[in-house]
Amino acid sequence: MRHFICAAAALLFATSAFASITKYTANLGSLNDSGVTGIATISLSGSELTFQLHATGLEVGHFHQEHLHGFLNPNDKHSRVPQLSKDDKNHNGMIDDIEGDATMGNEMVYLTKSPDMENIFSDFPRPNSKGVENFKQTYDVSEQLPFLKPLDIRGIELHGMTVDGKFVAEQPVAAGLLHVHTSGSRGGSALGGETGSPGGNAVPLPPAAWAGALTMTLLAGIRAARKRVALD
């Protein structure tokens, strides 16, 4: 009887752990006529975030920055994919990085090759010789977690394209919004299955989380300053 109880408890624990994993999917559409498209998935289990990307049309020989974007809680503001017709504020015929951030939000998670997210300016994957990228990595987002949820109001953005003969690492090339990937959806593949509707309530920041939020805000400020210098 004791063995049966232990086995049942183990099964219940395993089932609970499996049920706690939430998956999200984003279909990435091309920005700035880059021709880049793809599918991104995110699995969140506790404080571990696993990111997977299949993208095509990327420029060969260059790394491509990729981030999870969003607006800090408790605003509960949804990310939105930028549109050239109304979001090209400087009227240069392109969606620049600053303009993309205005609709997608700031970088909340840097999806680098290293799980440590230490080099947030150049440690990103490169596509193969055909411009295809298949990438997967798991990150510890315990510091970001209090203000990261709900993920289904966030988005994924890819960067990096040649403009006027020069490769601009921060130029947006593709973006998409995250949706909950429900277990009852038709098509069980993590890449390409149907998704549920966005929504959910923001989680207010506890006092201990403001330090992490401040760090993110400072990083965003540093990047914004670098962008202004580059534009000048």
N, C-alpha and C positions, 0 to 999 in steps of 0.2 A: 504493500500500500504506500509505503514511504517513497519507493522508487517511482510509483505512478504519480504521486503528488509533485515530486521533484521534476519529473519529465513534463508534467502539465504546466508547472510554473515556468520552466525554461521555454516551453512553447509560447506561453502567454507573453513572456518578456521579449522573445524574438519577434512575435507578431506586433507588439506595441512599438518596438524599435523600427520595424519596417513601416508601420503606419505613420510614424512621425516624419518620414522623409516626404517632403513636398517637392514636386517637379514643376518647372515652368519652361515654356517654349516661346521663342520669338522668331518670327519670319522676318529676315532682314532684307529690306528693299534698297535699291540703289539711290545714292545721293550724288549730286553734281555730275550726272551722266558718267559715273565711274564704271558702270557695268558690273559692279560688285553686288552679288546677292548671296544669301546663305540662310542657314538655320542654326540657331543657338539654343542650347538647353542648359538649365540650371537645376541642380538638385540641392536642397537645403536640408541637412540632417543635424539638428542641434546647432553648433557653431561652425560646422564644416560645410562649405559651399563648393560644389563641384560644377565646373563650367566646361561645356563641350561645344565646339564650333565646327561646322562644315561650311566653308565659303569658297566661292569661285570668282574669277575675274580680278583677283588682286595682282598688283604689280610685282613682277619677279625681281628678286635681288634686293628687296627692301623689307624691313620689319614693319608690321602694321599694328599701331596702338589699338587696343580694344579695352573698353571699360563698361562697367555697369553704372548707368547714370540715374540720377533721381534728385528730388528736392527733399531737403531735410524735414522730418516731422517736427512739430505736430501740425504742419500746414495741410498734410494730406493732399498735396497737389500732384496730379498725374503728369507723368512725362508725356510728351507729344512729339511725334516725328516731324521735323521741320519741313516746311513747304516753301519752295522758291518764291512763289507768287506773293506771299505775305510775310515771310521771315527774312528775306534778303534786305536787311535794314540799310546797308551801305550801297545797295544798288550796283554791285559789281557783277551780277549775273551768277553768283555762286552762294552756297551756304557755307560761311566761314565757321571756324571752330567756336568762336564766341557766340555766333548766332545759333549754332546747334545747341550749345549749353543753355541758351535762353529758353528753349522749348523742351529739351531732354533733361535738364538739370545738370548739376556738377557730377564729377567722377566720384562714385561712392566706393567702388572696388576696382582696383587696377588688375586686369586679367593678364598678368605677366607669365613668362615661362617659369620663373621661379615661384614656388609657393609662398616665399617670404615677402613678395611684393616690395623688395628693397629698391631696385632701380626702376622707378616708375616712368622714366623718360625713354628708355631704349630696350628694356628687357622684354621684348614681345616676339612672338613666333613669326617665321617667314613662310611664305607659300612655296610650293614646289615649283619645278620648271614650267608647269602648266598654269600657274597662278591659282592653284587649289591649296587650301589650308584645311587640314584636319588636326584639331588641337584639343587637348583635354588636360585639365589641372584641377587640383583641390586646394582650397585656401581656408585658413583659420580666420573667420570673420567675427570672433568673439567681441572685439572692440567696436566693430561697426554694427553688430546685430541689433542693439536697442533702437537704433534709428534707421535700420535698413528695411525693416518690415513696414507695410506689406509689399512684397516683391512684385505683386501683380499691378502696381502702379508705376513700376520702373521700366527702364529700357536698356537695350544694348546698342552701342555705337562703335563702328570700326572707322579707322582713320588711315590716311596716307595715300597721296597721289601726286603725280607730276603736274605742276601748274606753271605755264610759261617756261617750260624747259627745266624747271627745278622741282625736285621732290620735296613736297611739304608734308612732314610727318604728322601734323595735327589736322590736316584737311579731312573733313568727314567724307566717307565714301559709302557707308551703308548704315542703316539704323532700323530698329524694330522694337516693338513693345512686348513685354513679358505677359504671358497669360498662364493661368494654372493649367497644368496638364492633368486632367482627371483620369482616374483609373477606368472609368466607364466609357471613355471616348473611343470612337471607332479608330482602328489603326493603332496598334499598341507600341509602335516604334517610338523611341525617345526623340528621334529626328524625323519629324514629319507627321506625327499623329495630330488629330484634331484637339483643340484646346477649349477650355471653358471660358467664361466671361470674366473680364477684369473686375476688381472691386476689393472690398475689405476695409477694415478700419485701421487707421494709423495707431501706432503704439507710442504714447507720450514718452518723452525722454525722462528717465530717472536721473537724479542728481549726478550719480557716478558716471553717466554716459556723456555728460556735457564736455568732459575733457576730450573724448574721442571726436565729438562733433566739432569742437574748436580746432582740433588737428586737421580735420577734413576741410574746414573753412579756410585755415591758413594755407593748406596745400592748393586749394582752389584759387586763393588770392595770389600765390606765387605764380601759378600757371597763367592767370589772367594778366599779371604784370609782364610775363614773358611774351604773351601774345601781343600786348600793346606795343612793346618794344619792337617786336618783329613787324608789326603793321606800320610803325613809324619809319 
